[in-house]
Amino acid sequence: MAGVQRATVSAALGNSKLQKFMRDARRVISAAMEVQPDRSHALYWFRNAPIPEFSHRTAEQLVSRGKVDAIISYLESTGSGSTG
């Protein structure tokens, strides 16, 4: 999902594209944990839950497309009681 070769993950942890994906994923997972404090549920949601408002893509897919701020805004709105 980070858009790098598998070998990059173990061979080049300093790869800027990989690091950006990891930072962005962490931001979204942290925001998800504000809504759902259980880490395992937040991680499951990040990787597996299709979000209807984003054409049924998962948060992980959206992070790989650079939609971090949109996902965080979505989480903030659902956390305050909105449906999306």
PyMOL Python script that loads the backbone (N, CA, C, O; Angstrom):
from pymol import cmd

cmd.read_pdbstr("""\
ATOM      1  N   MET A   1       0.819  -1.196   0.000  1.00  0.00           N
ATOM      2  CA  MET A   1       0.000   0.000   0.000  1.00  0.00           C
ATOM      3  C   MET A   1       0.865   1.263   0.000  1.00  0.00           C
ATOM      4  O   MET A   1       0.395   2.331  -0.390  1.00  0.00           O
ATOM      5  N   ALA A   2       2.110   1.152   0.428  1.00  0.00           N
ATOM      6  CA  ALA A   2       2.980   2.328   0.487  1.00  0.00           C
ATOM      7  C   ALA A   2       3.530   2.695  -0.888  1.00  0.00           C
ATOM      8  O   ALA A   2       4.115   3.765  -1.058  1.00  0.00           O
ATOM      9  N   GLY A   3       3.347   1.821  -1.859  1.00  0.00           N
ATOM     10  CA  GLY A   3       3.831   2.106  -3.204  1.00  0.00           C
ATOM     11  C   GLY A   3       5.315   1.872  -3.384  1.00  0.00           C
ATOM     12  O   GLY A   3       5.945   2.499  -4.235  1.00  0.00           O
ATOM     13  N   VAL A   4       5.880   0.974  -2.591  1.00  0.00           N
ATOM     14  CA  VAL A   4       7.296   0.614  -2.730  1.00  0.00           C
ATOM     15  C   VAL A   4       7.402  -0.898  -2.865  1.00  0.00           C
ATOM     16  O   VAL A   4       6.477  -1.631  -2.514  1.00  0.00           O
ATOM     17  N   GLN A   5       8.541  -1.356  -3.380  1.00  0.00           N
ATOM     18  CA  GLN A   5       8.777  -2.787  -3.504  1.00  0.00           C
ATOM     19  C   GLN A   5       8.855  -3.424  -2.129  1.00  0.00           C
ATOM     20  O   GLN A   5       9.249  -2.772  -1.162  1.00  0.00           O
ATOM     21  N   ARG A   6       8.478  -4.705  -2.033  1.00  0.00           N
ATOM     22  CA  ARG A   6       8.531  -5.405  -0.743  1.00  0.00           C
ATOM     23  C   ARG A   6       9.919  -5.357  -0.117  1.00  0.00           C
ATOM     24  O   ARG A   6      10.041  -5.202   1.098  1.00  0.00           O
ATOM     25  N   ALA A   7      10.946  -5.485  -0.914  1.00  0.00           N
ATOM     26  CA  ALA A   7      12.312  -5.479  -0.394  1.00  0.00           C
ATOM     27  C   ALA A   7      12.664  -4.136   0.242  1.00  0.00           C
ATOM     28  O   ALA A   7      13.522  -4.073   1.124  1.00  0.00           O
ATOM     29  N   THR A   8      12.017  -3.079  -0.193  1.00  0.00           N
ATOM     30  CA  THR A   8      12.299  -1.749   0.352  1.00  0.00           C
ATOM     31  C   THR A   8      11.986  -1.690   1.839  1.00  0.00           C
ATOM     32  O   THR A   8      12.684  -1.019   2.601  1.00  0.00           O
ATOM     33  N   VAL A   9      10.944  -2.388   2.248  1.00  0.00           N
ATOM     34  CA  VAL A   9      10.521  -2.331   3.642  1.00  0.00           C
ATOM     35  C   VAL A   9      11.627  -2.809   4.572  1.00  0.00           C
ATOM     36  O   VAL A   9      11.867  -2.194   5.611  1.00  0.00           O
ATOM     37  N   SER A  10      12.297  -3.887   4.218  1.00  0.00           N
ATOM     38  CA  SER A  10      13.362  -4.389   5.089  1.00  0.00           C
ATOM     39  C   SER A  10      14.734  -3.820   4.734  1.00  0.00           C
ATOM     40  O   SER A  10      15.592  -3.706   5.609  1.00  0.00           O
ATOM     41  N   ALA A  11      14.955  -3.467   3.484  1.00  0.00           N
ATOM     42  CA  ALA A  11      16.280  -3.029   3.066  1.00  0.00           C
ATOM     43  C   ALA A  11      16.501  -1.524   3.175  1.00  0.00           C
ATOM     44  O   ALA A  11      17.630  -1.071   3.360  1.00  0.00           O
ATOM     45  N   ALA A  12      15.442  -0.763   3.062  1.00  0.00           N
ATOM     46  CA  ALA A  12      15.611   0.695   3.040  1.00  0.00           C
ATOM     47  C   ALA A  12      14.537   1.371   3.879  1.00  0.00           C
ATOM     48  O   ALA A  12      13.669   2.070   3.356  1.00  0.00           O
ATOM     49  N   LEU A  13      14.607   1.153   5.177  1.00  0.00           N
ATOM     50  CA  LEU A  13      13.604   1.740   6.063  1.00  0.00           C
ATOM     51  C   LEU A  13      13.574   3.265   5.989  1.00  0.00           C
ATOM     52  O   LEU A  13      12.577   3.879   6.369  1.00  0.00           O
ATOM     53  N   GLY A  14      14.631   3.872   5.514  1.00  0.00           N
ATOM     54  CA  GLY A  14      14.686   5.322   5.396  1.00  0.00           C
ATOM     55  C   GLY A  14      14.080   5.851   4.112  1.00  0.00           C
ATOM     56  O   GLY A  14      14.111   7.059   3.876  1.00  0.00           O
ATOM     57  N   ASN A  15      13.528   4.983   3.274  1.00  0.00           N
ATOM     58  CA  ASN A  15      12.911   5.393   2.023  1.00  0.00           C
ATOM     59  C   ASN A  15      11.834   6.439   2.300  1.00  0.00           C
ATOM     60  O   ASN A  15      10.933   6.198   3.103  1.00  0.00           O
ATOM     61  N   SER A  16      11.915   7.585   1.649  1.00  0.00           N
ATOM     62  CA  SER A  16      11.017   8.705   1.954  1.00  0.00           C
ATOM     63  C   SER A  16       9.553   8.374   1.658  1.00  0.00           C
ATOM     64  O   SER A  16       8.670   8.799   2.402  1.00  0.00           O
ATOM     65  N   LYS A  17       9.283   7.634   0.602  1.00  0.00           N
ATOM     66  CA  LYS A  17       7.909   7.276   0.271  1.00  0.00           C
ATOM     67  C   LYS A  17       7.320   6.343   1.331  1.00  0.00           C
ATOM     68  O   LYS A  17       6.168   6.493   1.736  1.00  0.00           O
ATOM     69  N   LEU A  18       8.121   5.392   1.764  1.00  0.00           N
ATOM     70  CA  LEU A  18       7.690   4.478   2.817  1.00  0.00           C
ATOM     71  C   LEU A  18       7.463   5.222   4.126  1.00  0.00           C
ATOM     72  O   LEU A  18       6.463   4.992   4.805  1.00  0.00           O
ATOM     73  N   GLN A  19       8.375   6.103   4.481  1.00  0.00           N
ATOM     74  CA  GLN A  19       8.255   6.864   5.718  1.00  0.00           C
ATOM     75  C   GLN A  19       7.022   7.757   5.709  1.00  0.00           C
ATOM     76  O   GLN A  19       6.354   7.896   6.733  1.00  0.00           O
ATOM     77  N   LYS A  20       6.710   8.366   4.565  1.00  0.00           N
ATOM     78  CA  LYS A  20       5.517   9.208   4.466  1.00  0.00           C
ATOM     79  C   LYS A  20       4.268   8.368   4.679  1.00  0.00           C
ATOM     80  O   LYS A  20       3.370   8.770   5.420  1.00  0.00           O
ATOM     81  N   PHE A  21       4.200   7.211   4.040  1.00  0.00           N
ATOM     82  CA  PHE A  21       3.040   6.339   4.226  1.00  0.00           C
ATOM     83  C   PHE A  21       2.895   5.949   5.694  1.00  0.00           C
ATOM     84  O   PHE A  21       1.791   5.972   6.238  1.00  0.00           O
ATOM     85  N   MET A  22       4.005   5.593   6.332  1.00  0.00           N
ATOM     86  CA  MET A  22       3.963   5.174   7.736  1.00  0.00           C
ATOM     87  C   MET A  22       3.495   6.326   8.645  1.00  0.00           C
ATOM     88  O   MET A  22       2.685   6.114   9.547  1.00  0.00           O
ATOM     89  N   ARG A  23       4.007   7.537   8.405  1.00  0.00           N
ATOM     90  CA  ARG A  23       3.570   8.693   9.196  1.00  0.00           C
ATOM     91  C   ARG A  23       2.082   8.969   8.998  1.00  0.00           C
ATOM     92  O   ARG A  23       1.349   9.203   9.959  1.00  0.00           O
ATOM     93  N   ASP A  24       1.648   8.936   7.737  1.00  0.00           N
ATOM     94  CA  ASP A  24       0.246   9.207   7.440  1.00  0.00           C
ATOM     95  C   ASP A  24      -0.663   8.136   8.037  1.00  0.00           C
ATOM     96  O   ASP A  24      -1.720   8.452   8.583  1.00  0.00           O
ATOM     97  N   ALA A  25      -0.258   6.875   7.937  1.00  0.00           N
ATOM     98  CA  ALA A  25      -1.041   5.783   8.511  1.00  0.00           C
ATOM     99  C   ALA A  25      -1.150   5.956  10.017  1.00  0.00           C
ATOM    100  O   ALA A  25      -2.217   5.746  10.594  1.00  0.00           O
ATOM    101  N   ARG A  26      -0.059   6.336  10.650  1.00  0.00           N
ATOM    102  CA  ARG A  26      -0.085   6.541  12.100  1.00  0.00           C
ATOM    103  C   ARG A  26      -1.037   7.674  12.484  1.00  0.00           C
ATOM    104  O   ARG A  26      -1.764   7.561  13.471  1.00  0.00           O
ATOM    105  N   ARG A  27      -1.038   8.761  11.715  1.00  0.00           N
ATOM    106  CA  ARG A  27      -1.955   9.877  11.985  1.00  0.00           C
ATOM    107  C   ARG A  27      -3.403   9.420  11.916  1.00  0.00           C
ATOM    108  O   ARG A  27      -4.210   9.763  12.780  1.00  0.00           O
ATOM    109  N   VAL A  28      -3.733   8.642  10.883  1.00  0.00           N
ATOM    110  CA  VAL A  28      -5.105   8.186  10.707  1.00  0.00           C
ATOM    111  C   VAL A  28      -5.487   7.185  11.801  1.00  0.00           C
ATOM    112  O   VAL A  28      -6.589   7.257  12.346  1.00  0.00           O
ATOM    113  N   ILE A  29      -4.599   6.266  12.122  1.00  0.00           N
ATOM    114  CA  ILE A  29      -4.889   5.288  13.177  1.00  0.00           C
ATOM    115  C   ILE A  29      -5.058   6.001  14.518  1.00  0.00           C
ATOM    116  O   ILE A  29      -5.935   5.637  15.302  1.00  0.00           O
ATOM    117  N   SER A  30      -4.242   6.996  14.788  1.00  0.00           N
ATOM    118  CA  SER A  30      -4.392   7.771  16.029  1.00  0.00           C
ATOM    119  C   SER A  30      -5.750   8.467  16.070  1.00  0.00           C
ATOM    120  O   SER A  30      -6.410   8.483  17.109  1.00  0.00           O
ATOM    121  N   ALA A  31      -6.165   9.039  14.950  1.00  0.00           N
ATOM    122  CA  ALA A  31      -7.476   9.692  14.883  1.00  0.00           C
ATOM    123  C   ALA A  31      -8.589   8.661  15.049  1.00  0.00           C
ATOM    124  O   ALA A  31      -9.603   8.945  15.687  1.00  0.00           O
ATOM    125  N   ALA A  32      -8.415   7.478  14.488  1.00  0.00           N
ATOM    126  CA  ALA A  32      -9.409   6.409  14.633  1.00  0.00           C
ATOM    127  C   ALA A  32      -9.530   5.983  16.089  1.00  0.00           C
ATOM    128  O   ALA A  32     -10.620   5.649  16.553  1.00  0.00           O
ATOM    129  N   MET A  33      -8.415   5.995  16.809  1.00  0.00           N
ATOM    130  CA  MET A  33      -8.435   5.607  18.220  1.00  0.00           C
ATOM    131  C   MET A  33      -9.111   6.665  19.094  1.00  0.00           C
ATOM    132  O   MET A  33      -9.519   6.366  20.216  1.00  0.00           O
ATOM    133  N   GLU A  34      -9.233   7.878  18.603  1.00  0.00           N
ATOM    134  CA  GLU A  34     -10.011   8.893  19.318  1.00  0.00           C
ATOM    135  C   GLU A  34     -11.498   8.546  19.270  1.00  0.00           C
ATOM    136  O   GLU A  34     -12.246   8.834  20.205  1.00  0.00           O
ATOM    137  N   VAL A  35     -11.915   7.923  18.165  1.00  0.00           N
ATOM    138  CA  VAL A  35     -13.309   7.516  18.002  1.00  0.00           C
ATOM    139  C   VAL A  35     -13.539   6.150  18.645  1.00  0.00           C
ATOM    140  O   VAL A  35     -14.537   5.942  19.335  1.00  0.00           O
ATOM    141  N   GLN A  36     -12.609   5.219  18.415  1.00  0.00           N
ATOM    142  CA  GLN A  36     -12.698   3.851  18.928  1.00  0.00           C
ATOM    143  C   GLN A  36     -11.401   3.553  19.678  1.00  0.00           C
ATOM    144  O   GLN A  36     -10.414   3.152  19.063  1.00  0.00           O
ATOM    145  N   PRO A  37     -11.390   3.744  21.003  1.00  0.00           N
ATOM    146  CA  PRO A  37     -10.147   3.615  21.772  1.00  0.00           C
ATOM    147  C   PRO A  37      -9.496   2.230  21.739  1.00  0.00           C
ATOM    148  O   PRO A  37      -8.303   2.113  22.020  1.00  0.00           O
ATOM    149  N   ASP A  38     -10.239   1.197  21.409  1.00  0.00           N
ATOM    150  CA  ASP A  38      -9.662  -0.140  21.342  1.00  0.00           C
ATOM    151  C   ASP A  38      -8.746  -0.229  20.120  1.00  0.00           C
ATOM    152  O   ASP A  38      -9.202  -0.120  18.982  1.00  0.00           O
ATOM    153  N   ARG A  39      -7.457  -0.427  20.367  1.00  0.00           N
ATOM    154  CA  ARG A  39      -6.466  -0.425  19.288  1.00  0.00           C
ATOM    155  C   ARG A  39      -6.760  -1.482  18.238  1.00  0.00           C
ATOM    156  O   ARG A  39      -6.641  -1.205  17.044  1.00  0.00           O
ATOM    157  N   SER A  40      -7.138  -2.678  18.645  1.00  0.00           N
ATOM    158  CA  SER A  40      -7.385  -3.736  17.662  1.00  0.00           C
ATOM    159  C   SER A  40      -8.572  -3.393  16.762  1.00  0.00           C
ATOM    160  O   SER A  40      -8.551  -3.699  15.570  1.00  0.00           O
ATOM    161  N   HIS A  41      -9.606  -2.760  17.322  1.00  0.00           N
ATOM    162  CA  HIS A  41     -10.736  -2.334  16.494  1.00  0.00           C
ATOM    163  C   HIS A  41     -10.327  -1.216  15.542  1.00  0.00           C
ATOM    164  O   HIS A  41     -10.728  -1.214  14.378  1.00  0.00           O
ATOM    165  N   ALA A  42      -9.543  -0.277  16.023  1.00  0.00           N
ATOM    166  CA  ALA A  42      -9.096   0.833  15.170  1.00  0.00           C
ATOM    167  C   ALA A  42      -8.228   0.315  14.021  1.00  0.00           C
ATOM    168  O   ALA A  42      -8.370   0.762  12.883  1.00  0.00           O
ATOM    169  N   LEU A  43      -7.335  -0.622  14.319  1.00  0.00           N
ATOM    170  CA  LEU A  43      -6.496  -1.196  13.269  1.00  0.00           C
ATOM    171  C   LEU A  43      -7.316  -1.999  12.274  1.00  0.00           C
ATOM    172  O   LEU A  43      -7.077  -1.931  11.068  1.00  0.00           O
ATOM    173  N   TYR A  44      -8.286  -2.763  12.775  1.00  0.00           N
ATOM    174  CA  TYR A  44      -9.159  -3.525  11.877  1.00  0.00           C
ATOM    175  C   TYR A  44      -9.903  -2.563  10.954  1.00  0.00           C
ATOM    176  O   TYR A  44      -9.972  -2.784   9.745  1.00  0.00           O
ATOM    177  N   TRP A  45     -10.466  -1.485  11.533  1.00  0.00           N
ATOM    178  CA  TRP A  45     -11.182  -0.508  10.733  1.00  0.00           C
ATOM    179  C   TRP A  45     -10.259   0.076   9.652  1.00  0.00           C
ATOM    180  O   TRP A  45     -10.645   0.166   8.487  1.00  0.00           O
ATOM    181  N   PHE A  46      -9.052   0.466  10.039  1.00  0.00           N
ATOM    182  CA  PHE A  46      -8.099   1.067   9.110  1.00  0.00           C
ATOM    183  C   PHE A  46      -7.838   0.165   7.902  1.00  0.00           C
ATOM    184  O   PHE A  46      -7.809   0.639   6.766  1.00  0.00           O
ATOM    185  N   ARG A  47      -7.651  -1.112   8.142  1.00  0.00           N
ATOM    186  CA  ARG A  47      -7.269  -2.027   7.067  1.00  0.00           C
ATOM    187  C   ARG A  47      -8.442  -2.637   6.311  1.00  0.00           C
ATOM    188  O   ARG A  47      -8.299  -2.988   5.140  1.00  0.00           O
ATOM    189  N   ASN A  48      -9.609  -2.772   6.962  1.00  0.00           N
ATOM    190  CA  ASN A  48     -10.662  -3.612   6.375  1.00  0.00           C
ATOM    191  C   ASN A  48     -12.016  -2.967   6.127  1.00  0.00           C
ATOM    192  O   ASN A  48     -12.770  -3.451   5.283  1.00  0.00           O
ATOM    193  N   ALA A  49     -12.347  -1.903   6.825  1.00  0.00           N
ATOM    194  CA  ALA A  49     -13.711  -1.365   6.729  1.00  0.00           C
ATOM    195  C   ALA A  49     -13.871  -0.436   5.528  1.00  0.00           C
ATOM    196  O   ALA A  49     -13.217   0.605   5.456  1.00  0.00           O
ATOM    197  N   PRO A  50     -14.735  -0.807   4.588  1.00  0.00           N
ATOM    198  CA  PRO A  50     -14.999   0.096   3.466  1.00  0.00           C
ATOM    199  C   PRO A  50     -15.800   1.299   3.949  1.00  0.00           C
ATOM    200  O   PRO A  50     -16.752   1.151   4.715  1.00  0.00           O
ATOM    201  N   ILE A  51     -15.418   2.474   3.506  1.00  0.00           N
ATOM    202  CA  ILE A  51     -16.077   3.707   3.927  1.00  0.00           C
ATOM    203  C   ILE A  51     -16.974   4.177   2.776  1.00  0.00           C
ATOM    204  O   ILE A  51     -16.473   4.601   1.735  1.00  0.00           O
ATOM    205  N   PRO A  52     -18.300   4.103   2.961  1.00  0.00           N
ATOM    206  CA  PRO A  52     -19.214   4.463   1.868  1.00  0.00           C
ATOM    207  C   PRO A  52     -18.967   5.863   1.304  1.00  0.00           C
ATOM    208  O   PRO A  52     -19.067   6.071   0.095  1.00  0.00           O
ATOM    209  N   GLU A  53     -18.646   6.822   2.175  1.00  0.00           N
ATOM    210  CA  GLU A  53     -18.425   8.200   1.720  1.00  0.00           C
ATOM    211  C   GLU A  53     -17.193   8.355   0.828  1.00  0.00           C
ATOM    212  O   GLU A  53     -17.019   9.389   0.182  1.00  0.00           O
ATOM    213  N   PHE A  54     -16.348   7.339   0.791  1.00  0.00           N
ATOM    214  CA  PHE A  54     -15.139   7.371  -0.041  1.00  0.00           C
ATOM    215  C   PHE A  54     -15.152   6.220  -1.046  1.00  0.00           C
ATOM    216  O   PHE A  54     -14.150   5.530  -1.234  1.00  0.00           O
ATOM    217  N   SER A  55     -16.299   6.029  -1.682  1.00  0.00           N
ATOM    218  CA  SER A  55     -16.459   4.976  -2.704  1.00  0.00           C
ATOM    219  C   SER A  55     -16.087   3.593  -2.181  1.00  0.00           C
ATOM    220  O   SER A  55     -15.538   2.770  -2.913  1.00  0.00           O
ATOM    221  N   HIS A  56     -16.387   3.347  -0.928  1.00  0.00           N
ATOM    222  CA  HIS A  56     -16.161   2.047  -0.281  1.00  0.00           C
ATOM    223  C   HIS A  56     -14.695   1.633  -0.243  1.00  0.00           C
ATOM    224  O   HIS A  56     -14.380   0.443  -0.223  1.00  0.00           O
ATOM    225  N   ARG A  57     -13.814   2.607  -0.234  1.00  0.00           N
ATOM    226  CA  ARG A  57     -12.386   2.305  -0.047  1.00  0.00           C
ATOM    227  C   ARG A  57     -12.100   2.264   1.450  1.00  0.00           C
ATOM    228  O   ARG A  57     -12.809   2.879   2.247  1.00  0.00           O
ATOM    229  N   THR A  58     -11.055   1.532   1.819  1.00  0.00           N
ATOM    230  CA  THR A  58     -10.655   1.492   3.224  1.00  0.00           C
ATOM    231  C   THR A  58      -9.773   2.703   3.527  1.00  0.00           C
ATOM    232  O   THR A  58      -9.267   3.365   2.621  1.00  0.00           O
ATOM    233  N   ALA A  59      -9.604   2.974   4.804  1.00  0.00           N
ATOM    234  CA  ALA A  59      -8.722   4.074   5.204  1.00  0.00           C
ATOM    235  C   ALA A  59      -7.300   3.813   4.710  1.00  0.00           C
ATOM    236  O   ALA A  59      -6.613   4.742   4.283  1.00  0.00           O
ATOM    237  N   GLU A  60      -6.860   2.571   4.763  1.00  0.00           N
ATOM    238  CA  GLU A  60      -5.518   2.233   4.282  1.00  0.00           C
ATOM    239  C   GLU A  60      -5.372   2.568   2.799  1.00  0.00           C
ATOM    240  O   GLU A  60      -4.353   3.122   2.386  1.00  0.00           O
ATOM    241  N   GLN A  61      -6.372   2.238   2.005  1.00  0.00           N
ATOM    242  CA  GLN A  61      -6.324   2.566   0.578  1.00  0.00           C
ATOM    243  C   GLN A  61      -6.307   4.077   0.365  1.00  0.00           C
ATOM    244  O   GLN A  61      -5.606   4.582  -0.512  1.00  0.00           O
ATOM    245  N   LEU A  62      -7.075   4.782   1.165  1.00  0.00           N
ATOM    246  CA  LEU A  62      -7.128   6.238   1.038  1.00  0.00           C
ATOM    247  C   LEU A  62      -5.814   6.888   1.452  1.00  0.00           C
ATOM    248  O   LEU A  62      -5.394   7.871   0.841  1.00  0.00           O
ATOM    249  N   VAL A  63      -5.160   6.356   2.478  1.00  0.00           N
ATOM    250  CA  VAL A  63      -3.842   6.870   2.872  1.00  0.00           C
ATOM    251  C   VAL A  63      -2.867   6.700   1.717  1.00  0.00           C
ATOM    252  O   VAL A  63      -2.073   7.600   1.441  1.00  0.00           O
ATOM    253  N   SER A  64      -2.914   5.573   1.047  1.00  0.00           N
ATOM    254  CA  SER A  64      -1.992   5.344  -0.068  1.00  0.00           C
ATOM    255  C   SER A  64      -2.275   6.284  -1.234  1.00  0.00           C
ATOM    256  O   SER A  64      -1.419   6.475  -2.098  1.00  0.00           O
ATOM    257  N   ARG A  65      -3.468   6.870  -1.267  1.00  0.00           N
ATOM    258  CA  ARG A  65      -3.835   7.841  -2.307  1.00  0.00           C
ATOM    259  C   ARG A  65      -3.662   9.289  -1.836  1.00  0.00           C
ATOM    260  O   ARG A  65      -3.995  10.227  -2.560  1.00  0.00           O
ATOM    261  N   GLY A  66      -3.140   9.459  -0.619  1.00  0.00           N
ATOM    262  CA  GLY A  66      -2.863  10.800  -0.112  1.00  0.00           C
ATOM    263  C   GLY A  66      -4.059  11.535   0.462  1.00  0.00           C
ATOM    264  O   GLY A  66      -4.023  12.761   0.560  1.00  0.00           O
ATOM    265  N   LYS A  67      -5.105  10.843   0.841  1.00  0.00           N
ATOM    266  CA  LYS A  67      -6.338  11.455   1.338  1.00  0.00           C
ATOM    267  C   LYS A  67      -6.386  11.513   2.872  1.00  0.00           C
ATOM    268  O   LYS A  67      -7.453  11.346   3.464  1.00  0.00           O
ATOM    269  N   VAL A  68      -5.263  11.742   3.499  1.00  0.00           N
ATOM    270  CA  VAL A  68      -5.141  11.702   4.957  1.00  0.00           C
ATOM    271  C   VAL A  68      -6.035  12.735   5.626  1.00  0.00           C
ATOM    272  O   VAL A  68      -6.788  12.391   6.538  1.00  0.00           O
ATOM    273  N   ASP A  69      -5.974  13.974   5.204  1.00  0.00           N
ATOM    274  CA  ASP A  69      -6.775  15.029   5.841  1.00  0.00           C
ATOM    275  C   ASP A  69      -8.270  14.763   5.693  1.00  0.00           C
ATOM    276  O   ASP A  69      -9.040  15.042   6.612  1.00  0.00           O
ATOM    277  N   ALA A  70      -8.685  14.229   4.554  1.00  0.00           N
ATOM    278  CA  ALA A  70     -10.102  13.911   4.346  1.00  0.00           C
ATOM    279  C   ALA A  70     -10.560  12.810   5.301  1.00  0.00           C
ATOM    280  O   ALA A  70     -11.664  12.876   5.841  1.00  0.00           O
ATOM    281  N   ILE A  71      -9.720  11.808   5.509  1.00  0.00           N
ATOM    282  CA  ILE A  71     -10.086  10.718   6.425  1.00  0.00           C
ATOM    283  C   ILE A  71     -10.163  11.248   7.857  1.00  0.00           C
ATOM    284  O   ILE A  71     -11.089  10.914   8.595  1.00  0.00           O
ATOM    285  N   ILE A  72      -9.206  12.060   8.241  1.00  0.00           N
ATOM    286  CA  ILE A  72      -9.210  12.609   9.599  1.00  0.00           C
ATOM    287  C   ILE A  72     -10.440  13.489   9.807  1.00  0.00           C
ATOM    288  O   ILE A  72     -11.057  13.434  10.871  1.00  0.00           O
ATOM    289  N   SER A  73     -10.803  14.286   8.831  1.00  0.00           N
ATOM    290  CA  SER A  73     -12.021  15.103   8.930  1.00  0.00           C
ATOM    291  C   SER A  73     -13.248  14.211   9.060  1.00  0.00           C
ATOM    292  O   SER A  73     -14.151  14.494   9.847  1.00  0.00           O
ATOM    293  N   TYR A  74     -13.274  13.141   8.290  1.00  0.00           N
ATOM    294  CA  TYR A  74     -14.376  12.176   8.377  1.00  0.00           C
ATOM    295  C   TYR A  74     -14.461  11.591   9.787  1.00  0.00           C
ATOM    296  O   TYR A  74     -15.545  11.517  10.366  1.00  0.00           O
ATOM    297  N   LEU A  75     -13.327  11.178  10.333  1.00  0.00           N
ATOM    298  CA  LEU A  75     -13.309  10.610  11.683  1.00  0.00           C
ATOM    299  C   LEU A  75     -13.763  11.626  12.721  1.00  0.00           C
ATOM    300  O   LEU A  75     -14.503  11.282  13.643  1.00  0.00           O
ATOM    301  N   GLU A  76     -13.333  12.858  12.581  1.00  0.00           N
ATOM    302  CA  GLU A  76     -13.737  13.903  13.519  1.00  0.00           C
ATOM    303  C   GLU A  76     -15.248  14.135  13.453  1.00  0.00           C
ATOM    304  O   GLU A  76     -15.895  14.336  14.481  1.00  0.00           O
ATOM    305  N   SER A  77     -15.804  14.108  12.246  1.00  0.00           N
ATOM    306  CA  SER A  77     -17.244  14.328  12.128  1.00  0.00           C
ATOM    307  C   SER A  77     -18.035  13.143  12.674  1.00  0.00           C
ATOM    308  O   SER A  77     -19.065  13.335  13.321  1.00  0.00           O
ATOM    309  N   THR A  78     -17.564  11.914  12.418  1.00  0.00           N
ATOM    310  CA  THR A  78     -18.282  10.761  12.965  1.00  0.00           C
ATOM    311  C   THR A  78     -18.100  10.679  14.471  1.00  0.00           C
ATOM    312  O   THR A  78     -19.008  10.246  15.179  1.00  0.00           O
ATOM    313  N   GLY A  79     -16.944  11.087  14.970  1.00  0.00           N
ATOM    314  CA  GLY A  79     -16.709  11.084  16.404  1.00  0.00           C
ATOM    315  C   GLY A  79     -17.586  12.066  17.152  1.00  0.00           C
ATOM    316  O   GLY A  79     -17.869  11.882  18.336  1.00  0.00           O
ATOM    317  N   SER A  80     -18.021  13.120  16.454  1.00  0.00           N
ATOM    318  CA  SER A  80     -18.889  14.111  17.107  1.00  0.00           C
ATOM    319  C   SER A  80     -20.372  13.812  16.872  1.00  0.00           C
ATOM    320  O   SER A  80     -21.236  14.612  17.230  1.00  0.00           O
ATOM    321  N   GLY A  81     -20.657  12.657  16.267  1.00  0.00           N
ATOM    322  CA  GLY A  81     -22.045  12.241  16.112  1.00  0.00           C
ATOM    323  C   GLY A  81     -22.598  12.304  14.716  1.00  0.00           C
ATOM    324  O   GLY A  81     -23.711  11.831  14.485  1.00  0.00           O
ATOM    325  N   SER A  82     -21.880  12.861  13.779  1.00  0.00           N
ATOM    326  CA  SER A  82     -22.344  12.912  12.398  1.00  0.00           C
ATOM    327  C   SER A  82     -22.215  11.535  11.779  1.00  0.00           C
ATOM    328  O   SER A  82     -21.458  10.700  12.274  1.00  0.00           O
ATOM    329  N   THR A  83     -22.946  11.288  10.700  1.00  0.00           N
ATOM    330  CA  THR A  83     -22.847   9.988  10.029  1.00  0.00           C
ATOM    331  C   THR A  83     -21.857   9.982   8.898  1.00  0.00           C
ATOM    332  O   THR A  83     -21.777   9.002   8.158  1.00  0.00           O
ATOM    333  N   GLY A  84     -21.101  11.044   8.739  1.00  0.00           N
ATOM    334  CA  GLY A  84     -20.091  11.055   7.696  1.00  0.00           C
ATOM    335  C   GLY A  84     -19.894  12.356   7.045  1.00  0.00           C
ATOM    336  O   GLY A  84     -19.062  12.477   6.146  1.00  0.00           O
TER     337      GLY A  84
END
""", "prot")
cmd.dss("prot")
cmd.show_as("cartoon", "prot")
cmd.util.cbc("prot")
cmd.orient("prot")
